[in-house]
Amino acid sequence: MDTVATATEDAGREQPWADLGLKADEYQQIRQILGRRPTSSELAMYSVMWSEHCSYKSSKVHLKQFSEIPQETPVGKMLAGIGENAGVLDIGQGYAVTFKVESHNHPSYVEPYQGAATGVGGIVRDILAMGARPVAVMDPLRFGPLDADDTHRVLPGIVAGVGGYGNCLGLPNIGGEAVFDETYLGNPLVNALCIGVLRHEDLHLAKASGAGNQVILYGARTGGDGIGGVSVLASETFDADGPAKRPSVQVGDPFMEKLLIECTLEIFAAGLVAGIQDLGGAGLSCATSELASAGDGGMHVELDKVPLRDSTLAPEEILMSESQERMMAVVEPDDVAAFLAICAKWEVEAVVIGEVTDTGRLHIDWHGERVVDVPPRSVAHDGPTYHRPFARPAWQDALQADAAEALARPSTGDELRDTLLRLVASPNLCDKSWITDQYDRYVRGDTVLSQPSDSGMIRVDDRTNLGVSVSTDCNGRFAKLDPYTGAQLALAESYRNVATGGAVPLAISDCLNFGSPEDPDVMWQFAEACRGLKDACLELGIPVTGGNVSLYNQTGETAILPTPVVAVLGVIEDVTRRTPSAWSAAGETVVLLGESREELSGSEWAHVVHGHLGGLPPRVDLAAERSLAELLHEAVGLVTSAHDLSDGGLAQTLAEAGMRHDVGVSVRLPGDAFLGLFAESAARCVVTVAPGDLERLTALAARHEVPLAVLGETGGSDLVVEGEFSVPLAEVRAAWTATLPAVLG
C-alpha cells in the first residue's frame, strides 16, 4: 500500500501521471504543493479533480466574466449562484426554485442508455443537494445525421435512458430539443436539466463546518463503475495484480435514487444536516475535497468504512469511483442517531466515515494507514488555470461572406408549398413525439405546459397557482457563423419561449458544448460565446446562475458546431392564466409581432434545401426581445395564443400552431412571400386575438414599440397563403409525423 510515509521515503518512484490525464507540469505542481511525491491515492484525487470536466482549467478564465452580472433578477434576489451545486432564485411567496443544466456527452456515446440515464440522475442529485424537491427534468439532445448508422446506435439508447431513469423517479420531462447535424456524428450531446422547488428557509449549501461534526456517506454502495469516467481509464496502473479495466460509464439505479430523494428530504425537514454534497463526477474525491474546502478546511475520513459492492477495490479506485445514487452529509454528533434512523426507514444504507476537523487538511486513512494528506482547496479549487491561445479562425471571413441570401429560391406558389412540406418533414423540424412519448410529461400532476409547447411550465403552489416556466435553446449553425451572436440568439430564443407562455424571464443556466480547447479556433468560439452571453445578460438584466462546460467534443479535426445551450427560467404568478402556444378556435385574428428582415443565412431552409452554411446569422436586438417579452406578459388574457418564430420561420410556426388543434389558418403576406415564410429573424412571434380585441393589442404594441402586422385569421382545415398556395393540414401532418418513425421504426 502506498502511504504518505512511503511517498516521503521513496520520492523518486515512477508514477502513472500521464496515464491519468495529467500533464508533466501539473504533476510537478502537485509535488510542489505537497513537498513530496503524491501517494497513488492522492494522485488519483488530483487527476480526476484537475480534469477538464471537474476543474474547468481551460474555461474558467472566460467564465469569470459572468460574475460581473448583477445577482438580482426582475422579481427578487438570487439566493445561491455560481460555485454551488445549482443556482437558487427567489420567486416570491416564500418559494425558491433551483435549476441547472449539465452535460453527459462522452459517456452517452460509449454506453448510450447508462450514459444518458446517469446524466439525469446526476443533475437530479445536484438539485436535491440544495435542499429542494426535484419536480421536473428537460433534455436538450444533439445527434449526427438521422440516417447515419451510429445515430441509429446511440439515439434509441439515449432516449430510452433519459425516459427510463426520469420515469422511474416520477419526474415529468417537460421540454428540450432533438437536433441533427453531421458534426455531432461520433459526438452526441446529452444535456440534462432539472428544476427543484424549496422554501427559502430550506436552502442547504455544500460545506463542512464545525469541528467534530460527523461525515456520513449514504445511498448506494461504491462499485467499480465509472472509475476515471471524468478523466481516463487507468485503474490497472495502480496495481498490476488487481482487476483490469473498470467500466468508465456509471450504472444507474433510479429506484435507489428515488429512495435517496425521499430520505434526504425527510432528513432536511428534520433539520439534521449542517452541510451536504452529492457524489457525481470524481465521486468521493470531489465530495470530500469540496465539502472541506468550502467549510472550515479540515476533514478526516476512514476510507475502509465505505460500503463496497466490490471488495477488491483499492483505495485509489474507491476515491475515483463515480458510482451513482450516493450523497455525503455533515451532521452534528447529537443528530447522527436520528439521521441514521431516517435512512434505515427508507432502506438507505448510511455509514459514518469521518469527521470535520480544524487541521486545514484533508486526511484519508485506509485500514489505519494514511493514504491522503492534502490541503483540500488545492484539490477542489486551486487546480491549474490555462490561458489557452485563441484567435479568430482564418476561415471565418470566407464563411461569413458566403451568404445564403444569394441561393436560388422558390418563386411560384407550388414551389413554396413544396418547400414548406419538405421543411416540416426535415429531421430538425419534424414531429419529435417518437422521442417525447417515451417520457412521462404529466406525473406528479403539476405539469402545465410541455412538449410541443414553446416552453415547459410547472405549478409550484396548488393554492395560489404560482408557477415557473423553462426553455432550452441553441442553434449551433448560428454559433458557427458568429459565436458571439449565436450565443445571444440562443439566449434570446429561450427568453422569448418563456415569455410566450406569459412568464417573466428571471435567470439563465448554460451548458457550453465545444470542441477541443487545444485548438485556437475552438477557444475563440468559446471565448466569443461567453462574451456574448455576458453582454446579453447585462442588457436583459438577468443573471447566470451556473452551468456546465463540455469540451473535447471532437472527432479528429472535426469539432462539433459550437453549441452553447441556454436554459432560461421564468416565473408566472398564476399558471391558470398562461398563454397556450397554439390557437384552438376559428375566427380569431392572426398577428405577427416583431420586425421581419431578409435573414436566411444559417436557416433551416438553407440547411435542408441547399446543404449550405455561410453568411451572418440573424441580427440580435435584445431591446426588442425585452419589449416583446414585456408586451406578452401584459397581454396575458388578451391574446388567445402565442408562438415564437425561430427555426423554419413563419411557415413552421403556422404549421405547428394549426396542427395542434387541427384548426387551419389563412394569411396574407406583404412583400416577398418566400422571405415572409422562411426567413428566421429574431424577436418575433405570432399571436391570436378575438377580432374585437385587435384594437387593444395594437395599442399595447404601440406602447411597447413592437411592430405589429395583421396576417389573417384562423379557421378551416387548410394552411392558406393567399395568392400563393393552399395545403390541407392533414397533408402537413402526414409529412411532419412520418420522418422519425420511418427511420427509427
N, C-alpha and C positions, 0 to 999 in steps of 0.2 A: 504494500500500500504506500502511495506517495503522500507523505505528510509534510506539514510545514517544516518540521525538523529535518527531514531528508532533503527538502528543497533548499534548505540553507546549507546543508553539508555538501551536496553534490551539484554545485551551481552550474557545472558545465554539461550536465546531462542533456542530450538532444531531445527536443520535444516537437510534436507534430503540429506546430502552429500554422503552417501553410495549409495543411490538410483541413484544418478547422476554419479556413477562410480568412485568417489574419495575414496582414502584410508584415514584412520584416520590421518596418519602423514601428508598427503597432505593437509587435511582440517586445521590442526594446523599450517602448513606452511603459508596458506592463511591468517589466523588470525594474525600471526606474521608480515606478510608483511603489513597488513592494520592497525594493532594495535587495532583491534576490530573484532567482527564477521562480515562476509560479508553480504551485503544485498542479497535478493533472486536473484536479477538481477546480482550482482557480482558473486554469487555462480554459476549461470548458465554459465556465461562467462568463469570462471576458469575451470569449469567441462568439457566443450567442448574443450577449448584451451589446457588443460592439458591432454586430452585423448591421448591414444597411437597414434591414427590416425593423430592428429594435432601436438603433441609435440615431437614425436619420442623419448620419455623418456627412452625406453629400447634399442634403436638402435643408438642414436647419439654418444655414446662413441666409437662405431665401425665405424660409418660413417665419423667421423672427419679425419680419415687417408686419405680420398680422397683429402683433402686439401694439402697433401704432393706432389701431382702430379702437375708438371708444367702446368700452364694455357695457354700453347701455343699449337696450332695444326700444322700439317705438312704444312699448307698453310697460316697461319696467327694467329691472337690472338683471344682469347675468349673475347667478349665484355660484357658478363654477365654470371655468373655461379651459383654455389650452393648458395642458400639463396634467389634467385629471383624466380619469378613465373615460369621461364623456362630459360634454357641456350641459349645464343646467340653467333653465330660463324660468323666471317668474312669469306666469301667465294670468295672474290675478286670482281673486277669491281664495287666497292662501295656497293655491296649487302651483307646482312647478313641473316642468317637463324636461326630460333629458333625452338627447338623441345624438347619434353618431353613426358615421358610415366608415367602413374599413374594407380592406381587400383580402381575398384568399385566392389569388390568381394562380400562382405556381402549383400549390397542392391540388387545385382543381383540374389542372392539366394532367398531373401524374395519376391521380385517382379521382375521377370526376365526382362520384357520389359522395365519398367521405370528405373530399376537399371542400365541396360546397356545403355539406351538412355541418361540418365543424366550423366553417365560416359563420354560419348562422348562430351556432352555439356560442362561439367566442364573443360576438358582438352583443348577444343577449346577456352574457355574464358581465360585460363592461357596464351595461345599463343597470343591472342588478346591484353591482358594487357601489353605485351612487346612492343606494337606498330606495330605488324606485321599483315599482312593479312593471315589468315589460308588458306592453299592451299591443304592439304591432311590429311587423317587420316589412322591409321592402328589399328588392334585389335588382340593381342595375347590372345587366349581363351584356357581354360582347363576345361574338363568335366569328370564326372565319366564314368564308362563303357558305351559303346554305347547302350547296351541292357538293361540298368537299367531304371526302371520306373521314377526315379527322373531326370535322364538325359533327358528323353522324356518330362518332365515338364519344365525344365529350358532351354534346348538348343534352341528350336524354339523361345521362347520369347526373349532370349538374342540376338540371331542373328537378329530377327525382330527389336529389339530395336536399335542395332548398325546400321543396314541398314536404318531403318525409320528415325532416327534423322540425320544421316550423309547425306542421300539422300535429305532430306528436306532442309538442309543447303547448298546443292550444293557443297559438298566436296567429291572428289573421295577417295574411300577406296582402297589403293594400296598394301596392304600386311598384314601380321600377321600369326597366326598359329591357328590350332584347334587340340588339343592333348587330348587323352582319357587315364585315368588311374583310378583304383579303389580308390586311396586315395583322389581324387577330388570329390567323391560322397558325397554330402552334403556341399561341399566347392568348387563350381565352381570358376574359376579365370577369371575375366573380366578386362583385362588391356587395356587401351586406349592410343594411341599415336596421337599427332598432330604435323604437320610441318607448320611453318609460314615463310613468306618472308617479309623483310623490307630493306629499305636503312639505311646505318649507322646512318644518322642524325635523323632517325625516332624513335630511341630507347627510350622507356619510362620505368621508374622504379617505384616500389611501395613505395612511401614515401610521407609524408605530411609535407611539409616545407613552411615557410613564414607565420608568424602570421598575422591573418586577412584574409588569403585565405579561400575561401568557400568550404565546403564539400557538394558534390552533389551526391545523390543516384538516379540512373536512370535504367530503364529497367522494368521488370515485377513487379507487386505488391507483397508484402510479405504475404504469407499464412501460414497455419498450417502444410504444408507438409515438411517432413524432419526434424522436431524438434527432437533433440537428435540423429540424424542419425549417428553421429560420436562417440557417447558415449552410452547413453541408452535412452529408452522412459520413461520419468518421469515428464511430464508436469503436470500431475494431482496432484503431490505432492505439487505444489506451491499454489494451490487454490482449496480447496475441492468443491467450488461452480462453478468452471469454467468447461470448456469442459474436457471430459475424455481423453483417449489416442489419440494423433495425429498420423497420419501415419509416420513411420520412414523413408520411401523411398520417395525421391523427385519426383515431377511430372514435366516432361519436356514439353516445347513448342518450337519446333525447328523454327517455323515461327517467334516467338518473338525474338529468338536468331539471326536469320538472319537479322532482322531489327536492333538489337543491334550491330551486327558486322558492318554493313554499316554506321550506325550512328556514332559509335566510330571511324571508320577510317576517316570519314569526319571531326570529331572533332580534331583528330590528325593532319590532313592535314591543318586545320585552325590554328594550334598552340595554342589551348585553354586549354591544360592540363599541370598542374605542377606536378601531381602525380596521379597514378591510380592503382586500385586493383579490381580483380574480386571477387564476392561473391560465394564461393563454400562451402567446409566443414567449419562448425561453423558460416557461414553466417556473419551477422553484427558484431558478437563478434570478428571474425577473421579480417575483413576488417578494422574496427576502430582501434583495438589494433595494428595490424601490420603496418598500414599506420602511425599512431602516433609514434610508436616505431622506425620506420626506418627514420623518419623525425626529426623535431625539438623537438619532445617528448610531445607535448600537443595538445589536441583536445577537443572541446565542441560540444555535439550532443543533439538535442532535439528530442527524440525518438518518441514523439507523432506526429511528422511531417512525419513519414514514411508511405507511401501509403500502405494500407492493403486490402487484399481480404476478410479478416475475422475480423470484428470489435470487436469480443470477445477476441482477442489475448491479453494476459497480456504482460507487458514489458519483462518478462523473456523469454516468448515464441518468441517474436519478435527478441530478441537477439540470440536465439538458432536456429531459423528457417533457413533451408537450401533451401528455395525456389529458383528456378533456374532463369537464364536469368537476373541477376542483376549485376551492376557494381557500383563502387564508385570512384568519381574523385575529385581531389583537383584543384580548379580553382581560378585564381586571380579575385578580385571583379569586375574589369573593363571588364572581359571576360564572366561574368556569363550570361548576356543577349544573347550574341552570342551563347553560349553553349546551353542555353535553346531553342533558335530558331532552331538550328540544330536538337535537339531532337524532337521538335514539327513537323518539316518537315518529320521526319521518323516515326512519331506517337509513339514515345517512351516517356513514362512518366518520368519526371525528377523533383526533388524537392531538394531545398537547405535544408539540415537537420542540418547543423552546420558550424563550422569554426575551423581553425588551431589556436592554442594559444601558448603562451610561458610559460605556467604554469608547464610543465613537467608532467601533469596529464591528464588522460582520464576522462572527466566529461560527464555523460549522465543524462539528465533530462527527467522526464515523467510528463507532464502537470504542469510544474513549480517546481516539487519536484525532488531533486537529488537522483537518484537511483544507480548511479555508480560514484565512485571517487577512481581511482586506478592508480598506475604507469603503463603505458601501456606496458613497457618492461616485467614487472612481469607476465603479461597475455600472451604476444606473444612469448617471447624468454627465459625468465628465469624460466621456469617451472622445475619440478623435473627431475633429471638425475639419472637413475638407472644403477648401475654396477651389472647387474644380474649375478648370478653364471653360469658358463658354464664349461663343461668338455667333453672330447671325450667319446662317449657312450660306455658302457661296451660291447654292441653287435657289435661294428664297426669292430673289428678284425675278428670275425667269419663271418660277412657279406663279408668282402674283401677276406677271404680265400676260399669262396665258388665260385670259378671262373667258368664262363660259358665255358671256353675253354675245360673243361672236359666233356661237354654234348655230347650226341650222335648226329652225323652229317649225313646229306645225303651223300651217297657215289657214287650213279650212276647218269647218265645223267637224267634219268626220275625223280629221287628224287630231283635233283637240279631244274629241270623245275617246278615240283610241288611246291617246296619251294618258287620259285620266284613268282608264281601265288598266292600262299597263302599270301605272304608278301604284294604284291601290293594291295591286297584286304583288308588288315588289316585296322582297324579304323585310325591308325596314319599315314599310308602311302597312303591310298586310295584318290581318287579324291575328292576334297573339294568344287567343284563347286555348290553343293546343298546349301552351305553356301555363297560362294563368289558371286554367281549370284544374290543374294539379295542385293548386294552392287553395287552402280554405281561407276565404276572404271575410267570412262573417262570424266565425267562432268568437265567443265572449259577448256577442250581441251589441257591441258599440261601434261597429263599422257604419259610417255614414256615406262615404264615397270610397270607391276602389276602382280597379281596372274595369272598363277602359276610360274612366273619367280622367280629366286633366290632372287631378291630384288625389291622394288618399286623404280621408278625413276620419277622425276618431272622436267619439264623445268621451269627454273626461269626467263629467259630473252629470248623473242622470236626473238630478233635481233641478239644476239651473240650465242644463244643456250646453255648458261650456265645452268647447272642443278645440282640437288642433288639426291642422292640415299640413301635409308634407308632399313635396315633389322632388324627384331626382332627374337631372337632365345633363346632357353633353352631346354636342355634335363634333366628333373628332375631326371631320373634314374641315370645318371652320377653323379649328385649332391648328391644323396643319398649315392652312393658308396664312394665318396670323394668330399665333398662340396668345398674345395679349388680348386681342379682340375676341378670339374663340372662347377663352375662359370667361370673359364678361358676358358673351352671348349665352353660355351655359347657365350662368347665374341669372341672367335676365329671363331666360325661358322658365327656369324653375320658379323664380319670383312671380312671374306672370301666371303660371299654372296655379299657384297657391291663391293668387288674387282672384282668378276667375270664379273660384268657389265661394268667394265672399270673405275670405280670411285676410288678416293683416300680416304680411311677412315680418318675421322677427329676427331671424338669425340664420347662418349657414353652417353646415359641416361639409367638408370636402374630402374626396378620395382622388388623389392625383396620380394617375397611371401613366407612366412614361417608359421609354426605352432605357438604354444604358447610360448612366451618369458619366461614364468614361468617354463618351462621345460628346465633343463640344457643341455639336448641333443640337443634341437632345438636351443638354444642360441649358442651352439658350432658350429652347422651347419651355423648359421647366421654369426658368427664371422669369421669362415673359409672362407665363400663365400666373405665377404667384403675384407679380406686379399688377397684372390686370385685375385679379380678384381683390387685392388690397385697395386699389383705386376705386373699384366699383362699390365695395362695401363702405368706403368712406363717403362716397357720393350718395348712396342709398340710405346711409345711417343705420346699417345693420352689422353686427359683429360676426367674426369667425369663432365658433365655439370649440373647434378642434377638428380632427380628421385623421387622415392617413396618407402616407406616400408609398407607392409601389413602383420600384424601378427595376431595371433589367428585364423589362417585358420586350424581348427582342430575340429574333431568330437569325443568327449570322449577322449580316449587315442590315437586316430589315427590322427596324423598330416599328412598334405599333403606332397608329395615329396618336398624337398626344391627346390624352383623354382625361381632362380634369373634370370629373363628375362632381356636380354641385347639388347638394340637398338643401332646400330651403324649408324651414318650419314656420308656420303662421298660426295665429290664434283667431278663433271665431267665438263670439260671445254666445251665440245661440245656433246650434247646428241644425235646428229645425227650419231655420231661415236661410240655409245655404242655397247657392245658385247651382242648378244642375248644368252638366256640360252639353246637353242636347235638348232641342225643343221636343215637345210631345203633343202639340196641338196644331191644327191647321188654322190659317187665317192670321198668323202673327207676322209682324213686320221684322224683316231681317236687316240688321245694321252692321256695317263694318266700322270699327273704331280703330284709329291709328292711320299713319301715312304709308302708302304703298309706293315702292320705288322699283326701278329696273335692277333687281338684285337676284342673279341666277347662279353666281359662282359658288361652288360647294353645295349646290342644291341637290335634292333627290332627283329632279329632272335631269340635271347634267350627269349625275352618277349613274342612273338607271338607263337612260336613253343613249347616252354617249360614252359611258365609262370614263368620264372626264373629271379631273380635279385640277383646278387652277383658278387664278384671279384673286379678288379680295372678297372676304366674307361680307355679309350684310352689315350695314352701319349700326353701331351701338349708340343709342340715345337714352341714357339712364334717366334723365329728367323726364323724358316721355314715358318710360316704363313706370316711374313713380306716379306720374299724373294719371296714367291709365289704371294703375292699382288703386289709387285713391278714388277714382271715379267708380270702379267696380265695387268697392266697399260701400260707397254711398248709394249705389244703385241696387243693393240687395233688396229684394221685394218689388223692385220696379222692373228689372229685366227678368224674363222667364227662363233664359238660358244664357250661358257664356262659354265660348270655346276658343282657346288661343289659336293663333296661326303660327306654325313653325314648319317642321319637315313636311314637304309636299304642298305648302302654301294653302291658299283659299280652297282649292279643289279638294284636298284631303279633309279639311275642316267641314266643308259642306257634305261630303260623303259620309264621314263618321257621324256627324250630328243628325243627318237624315236617317241613316241605318239604325240608329239606337232605338228609335220607337217606330220605325217604318212610316215616317211622315216625310213626304217629299218637299221640294223647295224649287222655286223659280226665281232666278236672279237676272238682273240687267247689269252688265259690266261696262262702265265708261272707259273709252280708250281701247288699248290693245288687250283683247280677251285672253291671249296666251299669258301675258305678264300678270294680268289680274288673277289668273287661276294658279300659276305655278311659281311666281317669284316668292322669295322667302324673307321679305323684310320683317324686322323685329318690331316689338312694341305695338302689336296688333291683335285684335280678337274680334270674333263675330258674336253679337248678342241678338236676342229676340225680345220684342216687347209687344204687348197688346196694342192694336192700332191707336187707341185713344191715349196711350202713354208716350207716343213718339215725341210729342212736343216737350214733355218733361225731360226725357232723355237728351233731346237736343240742347236744351238749356243747361243741363248738367254737364254735358260735354263741352259746351262753350265756356262755362265757368272754369273747368279744369284745363282748357286749351287743348283738348283732344280732338283731332279731326274726326268727322263723322260723315258717313255716306250711306244712304238708304240703298240696299241692294235689291230687295224684292219681298216675297212673302212665302210662308210655309204652306204646304198643302199638296194633295195629290199623292201619286205613288212614283213620281219620276224626279230625277235631278235635271233641271232645265236651265240652260244658259241661253237666254233669249237671243235669237238671231244667229245662234251658233249650232247648238245640238241639244238633244234630249236623250236621256238614258234611264231606263227603269231602275229603281233602287234594287230590285231583285237581281238584275244583271250585275250591278255594282257589288252586291253582297256575294254573289257566286264567285266573282273574281277575287274579292277580298278574303274570303274564308277558305279558298281552296289551297293556298300556297303551302302552308306548313303541313297539313295532313298529307298532301300529295308526295312530299319529300320524306317526311318522318314517319308516316304510317298512322 
